[in-house]
Amino acid sequence: MTSSKPSSNRLVVSIFIALGIWLVMVLFALSWFQSRYIHEFTQQQPSFLQASYTEQWFKQLLSHLPAKTQPARVIQLWQPDCLCNRFARPHALKAMEASDALGYEHITLIPQSYADQLSQLQMLNPQTQILTIDSQLLKAWPANPSVLIEGPLSQLLYIGPLGFGAFCSQASTSVIENQLNGVATNTSRAFYNQVGQGCFCQWPTEK
């Protein structure tokens, strides 16, 4: 009778080789993801660290948007194919709920290059009004997914991410809710939430 031990040994070796290759591929993918998407909120656009620049940029943005219809407006920047969206989605929903509970306006801006997806995205996200915007209208854009809050006097009350951490595990939505509640009680103060690392995509520049 022929022994099956050599065959068994080859099988074990093959399994270990396959596991080794799989582990290397996983580590490579994680390293690539971290190097591309995990960074500081202002790393790609450090100009937003300056309050004066950020406020001027916001005024320029508003000139390209329809006038708000409520005392406050939440403006969400969202790139549909950003890999970070899946982690920020729960926080985005909470921000929408907070805005809706107070009767404030909520809009989502997506790059003009995704205009062909507008109707489908709007159908899937009825809690927000989705608008396309030409990326060439402004010289720079904050990282996304992110949120801005426009106050009663069209001033910038908040700019920052929906969440921090590698997978947006640390929510910023409580800050967003506090800012929105502050509008109702006239106690809100501008807060630029630009420190910390998280999962962000660079807003695409359309040619």
C-alpha positions as CSV (number, residue, x, y, z in Angstrom):
1,M,0.0,0.0,0.0
2,T,1.4,3.4,-1.0
3,S,1.7,5.9,1.9
4,S,-0.4,9.1,1.7
5,K,2.0,11.0,4.0
6,P,4.0,12.8,1.2
7,S,0.7,13.9,-0.3
8,S,-0.5,15.2,3.0
9,N,2.7,17.1,3.6
10,R,2.5,18.7,0.1
11,L,-1.1,19.7,0.9
12,V,-0.1,21.3,4.2
13,V,2.8,23.2,2.5
14,S,0.5,24.4,-0.2
15,I,-2.0,25.7,2.3
16,F,0.7,27.6,4.2
17,I,2.0,29.1,1.0
18,A,-1.5,30.2,0.0
19,L,-2.1,31.7,3.4
20,G,1.3,33.5,3.2
21,I,0.4,35.0,-0.2
22,W,-3.0,36.0,1.1
23,L,-1.5,37.7,4.1
24,V,1.0,39.6,2.0
25,M,-1.8,40.8,-0.3
26,V,-3.9,41.9,2.6
27,L,-1.0,43.8,4.2
28,F,-0.2,45.5,0.9
29,A,-3.9,46.5,0.4
30,L,-4.1,48.0,3.9
31,S,-0.8,49.8,3.4
32,W,-2.1,51.3,0.1
33,F,-5.4,52.3,1.6
34,Q,-3.8,54.0,4.6
35,S,-1.2,55.9,2.5
36,R,-3.9,57.1,0.1
37,Y,-6.9,57.8,2.3
38,I,-5.8,58.1,6.0
39,H,-4.4,61.6,6.6
40,E,-5.1,64.9,8.3
41,F,-8.2,66.7,7.2
42,T,-6.2,69.7,5.8
43,Q,-3.2,67.7,4.5
44,Q,-4.1,68.1,0.9
45,Q,-5.3,71.7,1.2
46,P,-3.3,73.3,4.1
47,S,-4.8,76.7,3.1
48,F,-7.9,75.7,5.1
49,L,-5.9,76.0,8.3
50,Q,-6.2,79.8,7.9
51,A,-9.5,81.1,9.1
52,S,-9.5,84.1,6.8
53,Y,-8.9,81.9,3.8
54,T,-11.6,79.5,4.8
55,E,-14.2,82.3,5.3
56,Q,-13.4,83.9,2.0
57,W,-13.6,80.5,0.3
58,F,-17.0,79.9,1.9
59,K,-18.3,83.2,0.6
60,Q,-17.2,82.3,-2.9
61,L,-18.9,78.9,-2.6
62,L,-22.2,80.5,-1.5
63,S,-22.2,82.8,-4.6
64,H,-22.6,79.6,-6.7
65,L,-25.4,78.1,-4.6
66,P,-29.1,79.0,-4.4
67,A,-30.0,81.1,-1.4
68,K,-30.9,79.2,1.8
69,T,-34.5,79.0,2.8
70,Q,-34.1,78.4,6.5
71,P,-32.2,80.0,9.3
72,A,-29.4,77.5,9.0
73,R,-28.2,75.2,6.2
74,V,-26.1,72.1,6.3
75,I,-23.9,71.7,3.2
76,Q,-22.4,68.3,2.8
77,L,-19.5,67.6,0.4
78,W,-19.8,64.1,-1.0
79,Q,-17.8,62.3,-3.7
80,P,-20.0,59.3,-4.7
81,D,-17.1,56.9,-5.4
82,C,-15.0,57.8,-2.4
83,L,-14.0,54.6,-0.5
84,C,-14.4,56.6,2.8
85,N,-18.1,57.1,2.3
86,R,-19.0,53.7,3.8
87,F,-17.4,54.7,7.1
88,A,-18.9,58.2,7.2
89,R,-22.4,57.2,6.1
90,P,-23.8,56.6,9.7
91,H,-22.6,60.0,10.8
92,A,-24.0,61.6,7.6
93,L,-27.4,60.1,8.4
94,K,-27.3,61.5,12.0
95,A,-26.4,65.0,10.6
96,M,-29.4,64.8,8.3
97,E,-31.7,63.7,11.1
98,A,-30.5,66.6,13.3
99,S,-31.0,69.1,10.5
100,D,-34.5,67.7,9.8
101,A,-35.5,67.7,13.5
102,L,-34.8,71.4,13.7
103,G,-36.4,72.2,10.3
104,Y,-33.2,73.3,8.7
105,E,-32.1,72.9,5.1
106,H,-29.7,70.1,4.2
107,I,-28.0,69.9,0.8
108,T,-25.3,67.7,-0.6
109,L,-22.9,68.9,-3.2
110,I,-21.3,66.4,-5.6
111,P,-18.8,67.1,-8.4
112,Q,-20.3,67.9,-11.8
113,S,-18.6,64.8,-13.3
114,Y,-21.2,62.7,-11.4
115,A,-24.2,64.5,-13.0
116,D,-25.3,61.3,-14.7
117,Q,-25.9,59.7,-11.3
118,L,-27.9,62.6,-9.8
119,S,-31.4,61.3,-10.2
120,Q,-30.4,57.9,-8.8
121,L,-28.6,59.4,-5.9
122,Q,-31.5,61.7,-5.1
123,M,-33.9,58.8,-5.1
124,L,-31.7,56.9,-2.7
125,N,-31.2,59.9,-0.4
126,P,-34.5,61.8,-0.1
127,Q,-33.4,63.4,3.2
128,T,-31.1,65.8,1.4
129,Q,-31.2,67.9,-1.8
130,I,-28.4,66.8,-4.0
131,L,-26.8,69.4,-6.3
132,T,-23.9,69.1,-8.7
133,I,-21.2,71.8,-8.8
134,D,-18.4,72.5,-11.2
135,S,-15.1,71.9,-9.4
136,Q,-13.4,74.6,-11.5
137,L,-15.5,77.3,-9.9
138,L,-13.2,77.4,-6.9
139,K,-9.4,77.0,-6.7
140,A,-9.5,74.6,-3.8
141,W,-11.9,72.2,-2.0
142,P,-11.8,70.7,1.5
143,A,-11.3,67.0,1.9
144,N,-14.5,64.9,1.7
145,P,-16.8,63.5,3.0
146,S,-17.2,66.7,5.1
147,V,-19.8,69.2,6.2
148,L,-20.2,73.0,6.4
149,I,-22.9,74.8,8.3
150,E,-24.2,78.1,7.1
151,G,-25.7,80.4,9.8
152,P,-28.5,82.9,9.8
153,L,-26.3,85.7,8.5
154,S,-24.8,83.3,5.8
155,Q,-21.7,83.0,8.0
156,L,-19.7,79.8,8.3
157,L,-20.5,78.2,11.6
158,Y,-18.8,74.8,11.1
159,I,-16.4,73.2,8.7
160,G,-14.9,69.7,9.2
161,P,-15.4,66.0,8.8
162,L,-18.3,63.8,9.7
163,G,-15.9,61.6,11.7
164,F,-12.2,61.1,12.6
165,G,-10.1,58.0,13.0
166,A,-9.0,55.5,10.3
167,F,-12.6,54.4,9.8
168,C,-14.4,57.5,11.0
169,S,-15.1,55.7,14.3
170,Q,-14.9,59.0,16.2
171,A,-18.0,61.0,15.2
172,S,-18.1,64.8,14.8
173,T,-21.9,64.7,14.5
174,S,-22.4,65.7,18.2
175,V,-20.5,68.9,17.3
176,I,-22.7,69.4,14.3
177,E,-25.8,68.9,16.4
178,N,-24.6,71.4,19.0
179,Q,-23.9,74.0,16.3
180,L,-27.4,73.5,14.9
181,N,-29.0,73.7,18.3
182,G,-27.0,76.9,18.9
183,V,-28.6,78.6,15.9
184,A,-32.1,78.0,17.5
185,T,-30.9,79.5,20.8
186,N,-28.7,82.2,19.3
187,T,-25.6,80.7,21.1
188,S,-23.7,79.2,18.2
189,R,-20.1,80.2,17.6
190,A,-17.9,79.4,14.6
191,F,-16.0,76.2,15.0
192,Y,-13.5,75.0,12.4
193,N,-12.9,71.4,13.1
194,Q,-9.7,70.9,11.1
195,V,-7.4,68.9,13.4
196,G,-7.0,65.2,13.4
197,Q,-6.7,62.2,11.1
198,G,-9.4,60.3,9.3
199,C,-10.5,58.7,6.1
200,F,-10.8,61.4,3.4
201,C,-10.8,61.7,-0.4
202,Q,-9.5,64.6,-2.4
203,W,-12.2,66.6,-4.2
204,P,-11.6,65.9,-8.0
205,T,-10.4,68.6,-10.3
206,E,-12.3,68.4,-13.5
207,K,-10.5,69.3,-16.7
